[in-house]
Amino acid sequence: MAQLRFGGTTHKCAIKELTLQFAKVAIKHEGKLPAIFEQAVVDIEQQNGKGVARINGFVRAISALEPDMNSSFIDVNIHFSDNDADKMEVLSHYMSRMK
């Protein structure tokens, strides 16, 4: 399970791409959208319950998934700025389970 937090809001998200440098996630369009360069946090919960990686970053890009201004879902690209070794270990472990 993953969440994207920005601007005082929290959104459940689907991880579409993930590396140690960035994440591309899809969120439901429910009001406030993130701004480019806005600080954001991706919370990734490990499936085995061994913790949550709260990885800091900033919004690098957003795009609608449908060619309509009322698009239900938005892709958000987050560039990670966090260098915490423990968080990167959790992220690496999560990525290895995704393959």
Secondary structure, DSSP 4 states (H G I P E B T S, - for coil): -EEEEETTEEEEEEEEEE-SSEEEEEEE--S--PPTT-EEEEEEE-TTSS-EEEEEEEEEEEEESSSSTT-SEEEEEEEE----HHHHHHHHHHHHHH-
